[in-house]
Amino acid sequence: MSENVPKQSLLPDGTKQGTNSWRKTGYGGPCPPGKKPHRYFFKLMALDTTVQIPAGASKEELLGAVRDHVLGEAELLGLYVR
């Protein structure tokens, strides 16, 4: 996926984006509270199928839809401070 993806639930090519922790669509970048390092977790899952969920779905909806289809997982922890 390229940079500067529009913050739309459904993109012209059919790609669907969900709702982030700020209850908005799209990636907003790190914005840590305070002056101490803040942890950001990025998760990648390999699935055995394409799941059918609506554009704008929540994290909980996504995790429920993929629960029985995960073949493998990876996680990246990033620390960020202002």
mmCIF file of the N, C-alpha and C atoms, coordinates in Angstrom:
data_MODEL
# 
_entry.id   MODEL 
# 
loop_
_atom_site.group_PDB 
_atom_site.id 
_atom_site.type_symbol 
_atom_site.label_atom_id 
_atom_site.label_alt_id 
_atom_site.label_comp_id 
_atom_site.label_asym_id 
_atom_site.label_entity_id 
_atom_site.label_seq_id 
_atom_site.pdbx_PDB_ins_code 
_atom_site.Cartn_x 
_atom_site.Cartn_y 
_atom_site.Cartn_z 
_atom_site.occupancy 
_atom_site.B_iso_or_equiv 
_atom_site.pdbx_formal_charge 
_atom_site.auth_seq_id 
_atom_site.auth_comp_id 
_atom_site.auth_asym_id 
_atom_site.auth_atom_id 
_atom_site.pdbx_PDB_model_num 
ATOM 1   N N  . MET A 1 1  ? 0.845   -1.164  0.000  1.00 0.00 ? 1  MET A N  1 
ATOM 2   C CA . MET A 1 1  ? 0.000   0.000   0.000  1.00 0.00 ? 1  MET A CA 1 
ATOM 3   C C  . MET A 1 1  ? 0.899   1.238   0.000  1.00 0.00 ? 1  MET A C  1 
ATOM 4   N N  . SER A 1 2  ? 0.483   2.256   -0.671 1.00 0.00 ? 2  SER A N  1 
ATOM 5   C CA . SER A 1 2  ? 1.298   3.461   -0.793 1.00 0.00 ? 2  SER A CA 1 
ATOM 6   C C  . SER A 1 2  ? 1.108   4.412   0.390  1.00 0.00 ? 2  SER A C  1 
ATOM 7   N N  . GLU A 1 3  ? 1.915   5.460   0.387  1.00 0.00 ? 3  GLU A N  1 
ATOM 8   C CA . GLU A 1 3  ? 1.803   6.488   1.425  1.00 0.00 ? 3  GLU A CA 1 
ATOM 9   C C  . GLU A 1 3  ? 0.556   7.341   1.191  1.00 0.00 ? 3  GLU A C  1 
ATOM 10  N N  . ASN A 1 4  ? 0.184   8.074   2.221  1.00 0.00 ? 4  ASN A N  1 
ATOM 11  C CA . ASN A 1 4  ? -0.925  9.030   2.143  1.00 0.00 ? 4  ASN A CA 1 
ATOM 12  C C  . ASN A 1 4  ? -2.222  8.391   1.673  1.00 0.00 ? 4  ASN A C  1 
ATOM 13  N N  . VAL A 1 5  ? -2.562  7.243   2.220  1.00 0.00 ? 5  VAL A N  1 
ATOM 14  C CA . VAL A 1 5  ? -3.812  6.577   1.890  1.00 0.00 ? 5  VAL A CA 1 
ATOM 15  C C  . VAL A 1 5  ? -4.957  7.456   2.396  1.00 0.00 ? 5  VAL A C  1 
ATOM 16  N N  . PRO A 1 6  ? -5.972  7.710   1.562  1.00 0.00 ? 6  PRO A N  1 
ATOM 17  C CA . PRO A 1 6  ? -7.103  8.532   2.007  1.00 0.00 ? 6  PRO A CA 1 
ATOM 18  C C  . PRO A 1 6  ? -7.761  7.927   3.251  1.00 0.00 ? 6  PRO A C  1 
ATOM 19  N N  . LYS A 1 7  ? -8.212  8.771   4.128  1.00 0.00 ? 7  LYS A N  1 
ATOM 20  C CA . LYS A 1 7  ? -8.845  8.313   5.368  1.00 0.00 ? 7  LYS A CA 1 
ATOM 21  C C  . LYS A 1 7  ? -10.332 8.077   5.111  1.00 0.00 ? 7  LYS A C  1 
ATOM 22  N N  . GLN A 1 8  ? -10.584 7.062   4.286  1.00 0.00 ? 8  GLN A N  1 
ATOM 23  C CA . GLN A 1 8  ? -11.941 6.666   3.917  1.00 0.00 ? 8  GLN A CA 1 
ATOM 24  C C  . GLN A 1 8  ? -12.130 5.197   4.286  1.00 0.00 ? 8  GLN A C  1 
ATOM 25  N N  . SER A 1 9  ? -13.337 4.842   4.718  1.00 0.00 ? 9  SER A N  1 
ATOM 26  C CA . SER A 1 9  ? -13.607 3.455   5.089  1.00 0.00 ? 9  SER A CA 1 
ATOM 27  C C  . SER A 1 9  ? -13.490 2.520   3.897  1.00 0.00 ? 9  SER A C  1 
ATOM 28  N N  . LEU A 1 10 ? -13.958 2.962   2.721  1.00 0.00 ? 10 LEU A N  1 
ATOM 29  C CA . LEU A 1 10 ? -13.892 2.144   1.517  1.00 0.00 ? 10 LEU A CA 1 
ATOM 30  C C  . LEU A 1 10 ? -13.163 2.926   0.436  1.00 0.00 ? 10 LEU A C  1 
ATOM 31  N N  . LEU A 1 11 ? -12.051 2.374   -0.047 1.00 0.00 ? 11 LEU A N  1 
ATOM 32  C CA . LEU A 1 11 ? -11.249 3.040   -1.065 1.00 0.00 ? 11 LEU A CA 1 
ATOM 33  C C  . LEU A 1 11 ? -11.724 2.637   -2.461 1.00 0.00 ? 11 LEU A C  1 
ATOM 34  N N  . PRO A 1 12 ? -11.402 3.434   -3.481 1.00 0.00 ? 12 PRO A N  1 
ATOM 35  C CA . PRO A 1 12 ? -11.863 3.144   -4.844 1.00 0.00 ? 12 PRO A CA 1 
ATOM 36  C C  . PRO A 1 12 ? -11.495 1.748   -5.358 1.00 0.00 ? 12 PRO A C  1 
ATOM 37  N N  . ASP A 1 13 ? -10.381 1.174   -4.898 1.00 0.00 ? 13 ASP A N  1 
ATOM 38  C CA . ASP A 1 13 ? -9.974  -0.154  -5.370 1.00 0.00 ? 13 ASP A CA 1 
ATOM 39  C C  . ASP A 1 13 ? -10.628 -1.294  -4.582 1.00 0.00 ? 13 ASP A C  1 
ATOM 40  N N  . GLY A 1 14 ? -11.525 -0.960  -3.640 1.00 0.00 ? 14 GLY A N  1 
ATOM 41  C CA . GLY A 1 14 ? -12.223 -1.969  -2.851 1.00 0.00 ? 14 GLY A CA 1 
ATOM 42  C C  . GLY A 1 14 ? -11.597 -2.263  -1.506 1.00 0.00 ? 14 GLY A C  1 
ATOM 43  N N  . THR A 1 15 ? -10.422 -1.682  -1.247 1.00 0.00 ? 15 THR A N  1 
ATOM 44  C CA . THR A 1 15 ? -9.771  -1.862  0.050  1.00 0.00 ? 15 THR A CA 1 
ATOM 45  C C  . THR A 1 15 ? -10.647 -1.280  1.146  1.00 0.00 ? 15 THR A C  1 
ATOM 46  N N  . LYS A 1 16 ? -10.772 -2.008  2.247  1.00 0.00 ? 16 LYS A N  1 
ATOM 47  C CA . LYS A 1 16 ? -11.554 -1.547  3.390  1.00 0.00 ? 16 LYS A CA 1 
ATOM 48  C C  . LYS A 1 16 ? -10.624 -1.172  4.533  1.00 0.00 ? 16 LYS A C  1 
ATOM 49  N N  . GLN A 1 17 ? -10.916 -0.062  5.185  1.00 0.00 ? 17 GLN A N  1 
ATOM 50  C CA . GLN A 1 17 ? -10.173 0.340   6.379  1.00 0.00 ? 17 GLN A CA 1 
ATOM 51  C C  . GLN A 1 17 ? -11.132 0.334   7.557  1.00 0.00 ? 17 GLN A C  1 
ATOM 52  N N  . GLY A 1 18 ? -10.584 -0.021  8.701  1.00 0.00 ? 18 GLY A N  1 
ATOM 53  C CA . GLY A 1 18 ? -11.391 -0.055  9.911  1.00 0.00 ? 18 GLY A CA 1 
ATOM 54  C C  . GLY A 1 18 ? -11.261 1.212   10.719 1.00 0.00 ? 18 GLY A C  1 
ATOM 55  N N  . THR A 1 19 ? -11.876 1.171   11.876 1.00 0.00 ? 19 THR A N  1 
ATOM 56  C CA . THR A 1 19 ? -11.853 2.296   12.800 1.00 0.00 ? 19 THR A CA 1 
ATOM 57  C C  . THR A 1 19 ? -10.667 2.120   13.747 1.00 0.00 ? 19 THR A C  1 
ATOM 58  N N  . ASN A 1 20 ? -9.882  3.178   13.942 1.00 0.00 ? 20 ASN A N  1 
ATOM 59  C CA . ASN A 1 20 ? -8.706  3.089   14.812 1.00 0.00 ? 20 ASN A CA 1 
ATOM 60  C C  . ASN A 1 20 ? -9.072  3.388   16.266 1.00 0.00 ? 20 ASN A C  1 
ATOM 61  N N  . SER A 1 21 ? -8.085  3.430   17.139 1.00 0.00 ? 21 SER A N  1 
ATOM 62  C CA . SER A 1 21 ? -8.349  3.646   18.573 1.00 0.00 ? 21 SER A CA 1 
ATOM 63  C C  . SER A 1 21 ? -8.851  5.056   18.876 1.00 0.00 ? 21 SER A C  1 
ATOM 64  N N  . TRP A 1 22 ? -8.767  5.943   17.910 1.00 0.00 ? 22 TRP A N  1 
ATOM 65  C CA . TRP A 1 22 ? -9.301  7.300   18.078 1.00 0.00 ? 22 TRP A CA 1 
ATOM 66  C C  . TRP A 1 22 ? -10.736 7.389   17.549 1.00 0.00 ? 22 TRP A C  1 
ATOM 67  N N  . ARG A 1 23 ? -11.300 6.214   17.146 1.00 0.00 ? 23 ARG A N  1 
ATOM 68  C CA . ARG A 1 23 ? -12.643 6.118   16.559 1.00 0.00 ? 23 ARG A CA 1 
ATOM 69  C C  . ARG A 1 23 ? -12.748 6.876   15.235 1.00 0.00 ? 23 ARG A C  1 
ATOM 70  N N  . LYS A 1 24 ? -11.626 6.880   14.502 1.00 0.00 ? 24 LYS A N  1 
ATOM 71  C CA . LYS A 1 24 ? -11.569 7.511   13.187 1.00 0.00 ? 24 LYS A CA 1 
ATOM 72  C C  . LYS A 1 24 ? -11.036 6.493   12.190 1.00 0.00 ? 24 LYS A C  1 
ATOM 73  N N  . THR A 1 25 ? -11.171 6.785   10.914 1.00 0.00 ? 25 THR A N  1 
ATOM 74  C CA . THR A 1 25 ? -10.674 5.892   9.870  1.00 0.00 ? 25 THR A CA 1 
ATOM 75  C C  . THR A 1 25 ? -9.275  6.312   9.450  1.00 0.00 ? 25 THR A C  1 
ATOM 76  N N  . GLY A 1 26 ? -8.386  5.332   9.252  1.00 0.00 ? 26 GLY A N  1 
ATOM 77  C CA . GLY A 1 26 ? -7.045  5.600   8.741  1.00 0.00 ? 26 GLY A CA 1 
ATOM 78  C C  . GLY A 1 26 ? -6.001  5.711   9.831  1.00 0.00 ? 26 GLY A C  1 
ATOM 79  N N  . TYR A 1 27 ? -4.763  5.629   9.376  1.00 0.00 ? 27 TYR A N  1 
ATOM 80  C CA . TYR A 1 27 ? -3.616  5.716   10.278 1.00 0.00 ? 27 TYR A CA 1 
ATOM 81  C C  . TYR A 1 27 ? -3.296  7.169   10.572 1.00 0.00 ? 27 TYR A C  1 
ATOM 82  N N  . GLY A 1 28 ? -3.093  7.492   11.845 1.00 0.00 ? 28 GLY A N  1 
ATOM 83  C CA . GLY A 1 28 ? -2.829  8.872   12.227 1.00 0.00 ? 28 GLY A CA 1 
ATOM 84  C C  . GLY A 1 28 ? -1.419  9.128   12.723 1.00 0.00 ? 28 GLY A C  1 
ATOM 85  N N  . GLY A 1 29 ? -0.609  8.092   12.823 1.00 0.00 ? 29 GLY A N  1 
ATOM 86  C CA . GLY A 1 29 ? 0.754   8.278   13.311 1.00 0.00 ? 29 GLY A CA 1 
ATOM 87  C C  . GLY A 1 29 ? 0.803   8.330   14.822 1.00 0.00 ? 29 GLY A C  1 
ATOM 88  N N  . PRO A 1 30 ? 2.004   8.240   15.387 1.00 0.00 ? 30 PRO A N  1 
ATOM 89  C CA . PRO A 1 30 ? 2.141   8.239   16.839 1.00 0.00 ? 30 PRO A CA 1 
ATOM 90  C C  . PRO A 1 30 ? 1.863   9.611   17.443 1.00 0.00 ? 30 PRO A C  1 
ATOM 91  N N  . CYS A 1 31 ? 1.245   9.585   18.594 1.00 0.00 ? 31 CYS A N  1 
ATOM 92  C CA . CYS A 1 31 ? 0.972   10.815  19.343 1.00 0.00 ? 31 CYS A CA 1 
ATOM 93  C C  . CYS A 1 31 ? 1.022   10.459  20.827 1.00 0.00 ? 31 CYS A C  1 
ATOM 94  N N  . PRO A 1 32 ? 2.231   10.211  21.341 1.00 0.00 ? 32 PRO A N  1 
ATOM 95  C CA . PRO A 1 32 ? 2.341   9.733   22.717 1.00 0.00 ? 32 PRO A CA 1 
ATOM 96  C C  . PRO A 1 32 ? 1.951   10.792  23.740 1.00 0.00 ? 32 PRO A C  1 
ATOM 97  N N  . PRO A 1 33 ? 1.320   10.333  24.810 1.00 0.00 ? 33 PRO A N  1 
ATOM 98  C CA . PRO A 1 33 ? 1.001   11.259  25.893 1.00 0.00 ? 33 PRO A CA 1 
ATOM 99  C C  . PRO A 1 33 ? 2.253   11.543  26.717 1.00 0.00 ? 33 PRO A C  1 
ATOM 100 N N  . GLY A 1 34 ? 2.409   12.741  27.160 1.00 0.00 ? 34 GLY A N  1 
ATOM 101 C CA . GLY A 1 34 ? 3.523   13.085  28.045 1.00 0.00 ? 34 GLY A CA 1 
ATOM 102 C C  . GLY A 1 34 ? 4.886   13.019  27.388 1.00 0.00 ? 34 GLY A C  1 
ATOM 103 N N  . LYS A 1 35 ? 5.912   12.953  28.236 1.00 0.00 ? 35 LYS A N  1 
ATOM 104 C CA . LYS A 1 35 ? 7.295   12.976  27.755 1.00 0.00 ? 35 LYS A CA 1 
ATOM 105 C C  . LYS A 1 35 ? 8.025   11.659  27.964 1.00 0.00 ? 35 LYS A C  1 
ATOM 106 N N  . LYS A 1 36 ? 7.307   10.610  28.352 1.00 0.00 ? 36 LYS A N  1 
ATOM 107 C CA . LYS A 1 36 ? 7.907   9.290   28.519 1.00 0.00 ? 36 LYS A CA 1 
ATOM 108 C C  . LYS A 1 36 ? 7.629   8.456   27.274 1.00 0.00 ? 36 LYS A C  1 
ATOM 109 N N  . PRO A 1 37 ? 8.495   7.486   26.964 1.00 0.00 ? 37 PRO A N  1 
ATOM 110 C CA . PRO A 1 37 ? 8.244   6.628   25.803 1.00 0.00 ? 37 PRO A CA 1 
ATOM 111 C C  . PRO A 1 37 ? 6.892   5.928   25.903 1.00 0.00 ? 37 PRO A C  1 
ATOM 112 N N  . HIS A 1 38 ? 6.226   5.852   24.782 1.00 0.00 ? 38 HIS A N  1 
ATOM 113 C CA . HIS A 1 38 ? 4.919   5.204   24.714 1.00 0.00 ? 38 HIS A CA 1 
ATOM 114 C C  . HIS A 1 38 ? 5.047   4.004   23.782 1.00 0.00 ? 38 HIS A C  1 
ATOM 115 N N  . ARG A 1 39 ? 4.362   2.898   24.102 1.00 0.00 ? 39 ARG A N  1 
ATOM 116 C CA . ARG A 1 39 ? 4.462   1.682   23.310 1.00 0.00 ? 39 ARG A CA 1 
ATOM 117 C C  . ARG A 1 39 ? 3.373   1.644   22.241 1.00 0.00 ? 39 ARG A C  1 
ATOM 118 N N  . TYR A 1 40 ? 3.756   1.227   21.044 1.00 0.00 ? 40 TYR A N  1 
ATOM 119 C CA . TYR A 1 40 ? 2.832   1.029   19.934 1.00 0.00 ? 40 TYR A CA 1 
ATOM 120 C C  . TYR A 1 40 ? 3.010   -0.389  19.426 1.00 0.00 ? 40 TYR A C  1 
ATOM 121 N N  . PHE A 1 41 ? 1.921   -1.144  19.344 1.00 0.00 ? 41 PHE A N  1 
ATOM 122 C CA . PHE A 1 41 ? 1.965   -2.524  18.891 1.00 0.00 ? 41 PHE A CA 1 
ATOM 123 C C  . PHE A 1 41 ? 1.377   -2.616  17.488 1.00 0.00 ? 41 PHE A C  1 
ATOM 124 N N  . PHE A 1 42 ? 2.124   -3.210  16.577 1.00 0.00 ? 42 PHE A N  1 
ATOM 125 C CA . PHE A 1 42 ? 1.671   -3.443  15.210 1.00 0.00 ? 42 PHE A CA 1 
ATOM 126 C C  . PHE A 1 42 ? 1.595   -4.951  15.022 1.00 0.00 ? 42 PHE A C  1 
ATOM 127 N N  . LYS A 1 43 ? 0.423   -5.454  14.644 1.00 0.00 ? 43 LYS A N  1 
ATOM 128 C CA . LYS A 1 43 ? 0.219   -6.892  14.520 1.00 0.00 ? 43 LYS A CA 1 
ATOM 129 C C  . LYS A 1 43 ? -0.042  -7.264  13.066 1.00 0.00 ? 43 LYS A C  1 
ATOM 130 N N  . LEU A 1 44 ? 0.528   -8.389  12.657 1.00 0.00 ? 44 LEU A N  1 
ATOM 131 C CA . LEU A 1 44 ? 0.340   -8.939  11.323 1.00 0.00 ? 44 LEU A CA 1 
ATOM 132 C C  . LEU A 1 44 ? -0.154  -10.366 11.495 1.00 0.00 ? 44 LEU A C  1 
ATOM 133 N N  . MET A 1 45 ? -1.212  -10.711 10.766 1.00 0.00 ? 45 MET A N  1 
ATOM 134 C CA . MET A 1 45 ? -1.759  -12.065 10.849 1.00 0.00 ? 45 MET A CA 1 
ATOM 135 C C  . MET A 1 45 ? -1.855  -12.661 9.455  1.00 0.00 ? 45 MET A C  1 
ATOM 136 N N  . ALA A 1 46 ? -1.416  -13.919 9.322  1.00 0.00 ? 46 ALA A N  1 
ATOM 137 C CA . ALA A 1 46 ? -1.603  -14.678 8.090  1.00 0.00 ? 46 ALA A CA 1 
ATOM 138 C C  . ALA A 1 46 ? -2.898  -15.468 8.258  1.00 0.00 ? 46 ALA A C  1 
ATOM 139 N N  . LEU A 1 47 ? -3.808  -15.320 7.297  1.00 0.00 ? 47 LEU A N  1 
ATOM 140 C CA . LEU A 1 47 ? -5.115  -15.981 7.378  1.00 0.00 ? 47 LEU A CA 1 
ATOM 141 C C  . LEU A 1 47 ? -5.264  -17.035 6.297  1.00 0.00 ? 47 LEU A C  1 
ATOM 142 N N  . ASP A 1 48 ? -6.148  -17.996 6.523  1.00 0.00 ? 48 ASP A N  1 
ATOM 143 C CA . ASP A 1 48 ? -6.409  -19.031 5.530  1.00 0.00 ? 48 ASP A CA 1 
ATOM 144 C C  . ASP A 1 48 ? -7.566  -18.683 4.606  1.00 0.00 ? 48 ASP A C  1 
ATOM 145 N N  . THR A 1 49 ? -8.101  -17.478 4.726  1.00 0.00 ? 49 THR A N  1 
ATOM 146 C CA . THR A 1 49 ? -9.222  -17.046 3.906  1.00 0.00 ? 49 THR A CA 1 
ATOM 147 C C  . THR A 1 49 ? -9.298  -15.522 3.885  1.00 0.00 ? 49 THR A C  1 
ATOM 148 N N  . THR A 1 50 ? -10.138 -14.995 3.037  1.00 0.00 ? 50 THR A N  1 
ATOM 149 C CA . THR A 1 50 ? -10.450 -13.561 3.045  1.00 0.00 ? 50 THR A CA 1 
ATOM 150 C C  . THR A 1 50 ? -11.702 -13.402 3.892  1.00 0.00 ? 50 THR A C  1 
ATOM 151 N N  . VAL A 1 51 ? -11.637 -12.572 4.910  1.00 0.00 ? 51 VAL A N  1 
ATOM 152 C CA . VAL A 1 51 ? -12.798 -12.384 5.783  1.00 0.00 ? 51 VAL A CA 1 
ATOM 153 C C  . VAL A 1 51 ? -13.691 -11.282 5.224  1.00 0.00 ? 51 VAL A C  1 
ATOM 154 N N  . GLN A 1 52 ? -14.968 -11.447 5.432  1.00 0.00 ? 52 GLN A N  1 
ATOM 155 C CA . GLN A 1 52 ? -15.948 -10.475 4.960  1.00 0.00 ? 52 GLN A CA 1 
ATOM 156 C C  . GLN A 1 52 ? -16.449 -9.655  6.152  1.00 0.00 ? 52 GLN A C  1 
ATOM 157 N N  . ILE A 1 53 ? -15.928 -8.450  6.270  1.00 0.00 ? 53 ILE A N  1 
ATOM 158 C CA . ILE A 1 53 ? -16.377 -7.537  7.314  1.00 0.00 ? 53 ILE A CA 1 
ATOM 159 C C  . ILE A 1 53 ? -16.662 -6.192  6.658  1.00 0.00 ? 53 ILE A C  1 
ATOM 160 N N  . PRO A 1 54 ? -17.514 -5.391  7.265  1.00 0.00 ? 54 PRO A N  1 
ATOM 161 C CA . PRO A 1 54 ? -17.852 -4.104  6.651  1.00 0.00 ? 54 PRO A CA 1 
ATOM 162 C C  . PRO A 1 54 ? -16.721 -3.089  6.757  1.00 0.00 ? 54 PRO A C  1 
ATOM 163 N N  . ALA A 1 55 ? -16.670 -2.175  5.805  1.00 0.00 ? 55 ALA A N  1 
ATOM 164 C CA . ALA A 1 55 ? -15.738 -1.050  5.895  1.00 0.00 ? 55 ALA A CA 1 
ATOM 165 C C  . ALA A 1 55 ? -16.069 -0.282  7.166  1.00 0.00 ? 55 ALA A C  1 
ATOM 166 N N  . GLY A 1 56 ? -15.029 0.180   7.860  1.00 0.00 ? 56 GLY A N  1 
ATOM 167 C CA . GLY A 1 56 ? -15.233 0.916   9.107  1.00 0.00 ? 56 GLY A CA 1 
ATOM 168 C C  . GLY A 1 56 ? -15.381 0.027   10.323 1.00 0.00 ? 56 GLY A C  1 
ATOM 169 N N  . ALA A 1 57 ? -15.139 -1.278  10.161 1.00 0.00 ? 57 ALA A N  1 
ATOM 170 C CA . ALA A 1 57 ? -15.278 -2.223  11.270 1.00 0.00 ? 57 ALA A CA 1 
ATOM 171 C C  . ALA A 1 57 ? -14.321 -1.873  12.407 1.00 0.00 ? 57 ALA A C  1 
ATOM 172 N N  . SER A 1 58 ? -14.714 -2.262  13.599 1.00 0.00 ? 58 SER A N  1 
ATOM 173 C CA . SER A 1 58 ? -13.877 -2.028  14.788 1.00 0.00 ? 58 SER A CA 1 
ATOM 174 C C  . SER A 1 58 ? -12.845 -3.146  14.933 1.00 0.00 ? 58 SER A C  1 
ATOM 175 N N  . LYS A 1 59 ? -11.881 -2.937  15.806 1.00 0.00 ? 59 LYS A N  1 
ATOM 176 C CA . LYS A 1 59 ? -10.875 -3.961  16.106 1.00 0.00 ? 59 LYS A CA 1 
ATOM 177 C C  . LYS A 1 59 ? -11.553 -5.234  16.606 1.00 0.00 ? 59 LYS A C  1 
ATOM 178 N N  . GLU A 1 60 ? -12.534 -5.089  17.459 1.00 0.00 ? 60 GLU A N  1 
ATOM 179 C CA . GLU A 1 60 ? -13.232 -6.241  18.014 1.00 0.00 ? 60 GLU A CA 1 
ATOM 180 C C  . GLU A 1 60 ? -13.945 -7.027  16.916 1.00 0.00 ? 60 GLU A C  1 
ATOM 181 N N  . GLU A 1 61 ? -14.563 -6.337  15.961 1.00 0.00 ? 61 GLU A N  1 
ATOM 182 C CA . GLU A 1 61 ? -15.237 -7.001  14.846 1.00 0.00 ? 61 GLU A CA 1 
ATOM 183 C C  . GLU A 1 61 ? -14.223 -7.760  13.984 1.00 0.00 ? 61 GLU A C  1 
ATOM 184 N N  . LEU A 1 62 ? -13.091 -7.137  13.716 1.00 0.00 ? 62 LEU A N  1 
ATOM 185 C CA . LEU A 1 62 ? -12.049 -7.777  12.920 1.00 0.00 ? 62 LEU A CA 1 
ATOM 186 C C  . LEU A 1 62 ? -11.521 -9.018  13.623 1.00 0.00 ? 62 LEU A C  1 
ATOM 187 N N  . LEU A 1 63 ? -11.164 -8.895  14.898 1.00 0.00 ? 63 LEU A N  1 
ATOM 188 C CA . LEU A 1 63 ? -10.618 -10.036 15.631 1.00 0.00 ? 63 LEU A CA 1 
ATOM 189 C C  . LEU A 1 63 ? -11.623 -11.176 15.725 1.00 0.00 ? 63 LEU A C  1 
ATOM 190 N N  . GLY A 1 64 ? -12.892 -10.856 15.869 1.00 0.00 ? 64 GLY A N  1 
ATOM 191 C CA . GLY A 1 64 ? -13.928 -11.894 15.890 1.00 0.00 ? 64 GLY A CA 1 
ATOM 192 C C  . GLY A 1 64 ? -14.033 -12.610 14.553 1.00 0.00 ? 64 GLY A C  1 
ATOM 193 N N  . ALA A 1 65 ? -13.904 -11.870 13.466 1.00 0.00 ? 65 ALA A N  1 
ATOM 194 C CA . ALA A 1 65 ? -14.025 -12.455 12.131 1.00 0.00 ? 65 ALA A CA 1 
ATOM 195 C C  . ALA A 1 65 ? -12.835 -13.340 11.769 1.00 0.00 ? 65 ALA A C  1 
ATOM 196 N N  . VAL A 1 66 ? -11.648 -13.030 12.269 1.00 0.00 ? 66 VAL A N  1 
ATOM 197 C CA . VAL A 1 66 ? -10.448 -13.792 11.906 1.00 0.00 ? 66 VAL A CA 1 
ATOM 198 C C  . VAL A 1 66 ? -10.102 -14.891 12.908 1.00 0.00 ? 66 VAL A C  1 
ATOM 199 N N  . ARG A 1 67 ? -10.752 -14.906 14.034 1.00 0.00 ? 67 ARG A N  1 
ATOM 200 C CA . ARG A 1 67 ? -10.402 -15.792 15.150 1.00 0.00 ? 67 ARG A CA 1 
ATOM 201 C C  . ARG A 1 67 ? -10.103 -17.234 14.733 1.00 0.00 ? 67 ARG A C  1 
ATOM 202 N N  . ASP A 1 68 ? -10.922 -17.820 13.887 1.00 0.00 ? 68 ASP A N  1 
ATOM 203 C CA . ASP A 1 68 ? -10.743 -19.227 13.505 1.00 0.00 ? 68 ASP A CA 1 
ATOM 204 C C  . ASP A 1 68 ? -9.939  -19.402 12.217 1.00 0.00 ? 68 ASP A C  1 
ATOM 205 N N  . HIS A 1 69 ? -9.304  -18.337 11.724 1.00 0.00 ? 69 HIS A N  1 
ATOM 206 C CA . HIS A 1 69 ? -8.625  -18.394 10.435 1.00 0.00 ? 69 HIS A CA 1 
ATOM 207 C C  . HIS A 1 69 ? -7.145  -17.998 10.493 1.00 0.00 ? 69 HIS A C  1 
ATOM 208 N N  . VAL A 1 70 ? -6.594  -17.809 11.680 1.00 0.00 ? 70 VAL A N  1 
ATOM 209 C CA . VAL A 1 70 ? -5.208  -17.353 11.826 1.00 0.00 ? 70 VAL A CA 1 
ATOM 210 C C  . VAL A 1 70 ? -4.236  -18.516 11.676 1.00 0.00 ? 70 VAL A C  1 
ATOM 211 N N  . LEU A 1 71 ? -3.345  -18.405 10.679 1.00 0.00 ? 71 LEU A N  1 
ATOM 212 C CA . LEU A 1 71 ? -2.310  -19.419 10.453 1.00 0.00 ? 71 LEU A CA 1 
ATOM 213 C C  . LEU A 1 71 ? -1.024  -19.075 11.192 1.00 0.00 ? 71 LEU A C  1 
ATOM 214 N N  . GLY A 1 72 ? -0.754  -17.792 11.351 1.00 0.00 ? 72 GLY A N  1 
ATOM 215 C CA . GLY A 1 72 ? 0.447   -17.333 12.033 1.00 0.00 ? 72 GLY A CA 1 
ATOM 216 C C  . GLY A 1 72 ? 0.327   -15.855 12.349 1.00 0.00 ? 72 GLY A C  1 
ATOM 217 N N  . GLU A 1 73 ? 1.137   -15.406 13.303 1.00 0.00 ? 73 GLU A N  1 
ATOM 218 C CA . GLU A 1 73 ? 1.105   -14.009 13.726 1.00 0.00 ? 73 GLU A CA 1 
ATOM 219 C C  . GLU A 1 73 ? 2.504   -13.469 13.951 1.00 0.00 ? 73 GLU A C  1 
ATOM 220 N N  . ALA A 1 74 ? 2.646   -12.171 13.792 1.00 0.00 ? 74 ALA A N  1 
ATOM 221 C CA . ALA A 1 74 ? 3.889   -11.470 14.126 1.00 0.00 ? 74 ALA A CA 1 
ATOM 222 C C  . ALA A 1 74 ? 3.493   -10.155 14.781 1.00 0.00 ? 74 ALA A C  1 
ATOM 223 N N  . GLU A 1 75 ? 4.362   -9.653  15.652 1.00 0.00 ? 75 GLU A N  1 
ATOM 224 C CA . GLU A 1 75 ? 4.069   -8.396  16.329 1.00 0.00 ? 75 GLU A CA 1 
ATOM 225 C C  . GLU A 1 75 ? 5.335   -7.553  16.399 1.00 0.00 ? 75 GLU A C  1 
ATOM 226 N N  . LEU A 1 76 ? 5.160   -6.283  16.137 1.00 0.00 ? 76 LEU A N  1 
ATOM 227 C CA . LEU A 1 76 ? 6.256   -5.325  16.230 1.00 0.00 ? 76 LEU A CA 1 
ATOM 228 C C  . LEU A 1 76 ? 5.899   -4.334  17.324 1.00 0.00 ? 76 LEU A C  1 
ATOM 229 N N  . LEU A 1 77 ? 6.820   -4.117  18.228 1.00 0.00 ? 77 LEU A N  1 
ATOM 230 C CA . LEU A 1 77 ? 6.631   -3.137  19.296 1.00 0.00 ? 77 LEU A CA 1 
ATOM 231 C C  . LEU A 1 77 ? 7.507   -1.936  18.969 1.00 0.00 ? 77 LEU A C  1 
ATOM 232 N N  . GLY A 1 78 ? 6.895   -0.776  18.892 1.00 0.00 ? 78 GLY A N  1 
ATOM 233 C CA . GLY A 1 78 ? 7.638   0.449   18.647 1.00 0.00 ? 78 GLY A CA 1 
ATOM 234 C C  . GLY A 1 78 ? 7.517   1.367   19.853 1.00 0.00 ? 78 GLY A C  1 
ATOM 235 N N  . LEU A 1 79 ? 8.611   2.009   20.224 1.00 0.00 ? 79 LEU A N  1 
ATOM 236 C CA . LEU A 1 79 ? 8.602   2.984   21.305 1.00 0.00 ? 79 LEU A CA 1 
ATOM 237 C C  . LEU A 1 79 ? 8.780   4.367   20.688 1.00 0.00 ? 79 LEU A C  1 
ATOM 238 N N  . TYR A 1 80 ? 7.989   5.310   21.144 1.00 0.00 ? 80 TYR A N  1 
ATOM 239 C CA . TYR A 1 80 ? 8.053   6.654   20.594 1.00 0.00 ? 80 TYR A CA 1 
ATOM 240 C C  . TYR A 1 80 ? 7.883   7.668   21.725 1.00 0.00 ? 80 TYR A C  1 
ATOM 241 N N  . VAL A 1 81 ? 8.636   8.742   21.652 1.00 0.00 ? 81 VAL A N  1 
ATOM 242 C CA . VAL A 1 81 ? 8.519   9.823   22.627 1.00 0.00 ? 81 VAL A CA 1 
ATOM 243 C C  . VAL A 1 81 ? 8.617   11.136  21.868 1.00 0.00 ? 81 VAL A C  1 
ATOM 244 N N  . ARG A 1 82 ? 7.964   12.135  22.366 1.00 0.00 ? 82 ARG A N  1 
ATOM 245 C CA . ARG A 1 82 ? 8.012   13.446  21.698 1.00 0.00 ? 82 ARG A CA 1 
ATOM 246 C C  . ARG A 1 82 ? 9.341   14.113  21.930 1.00 0.00 ? 82 ARG A C  1 
# 
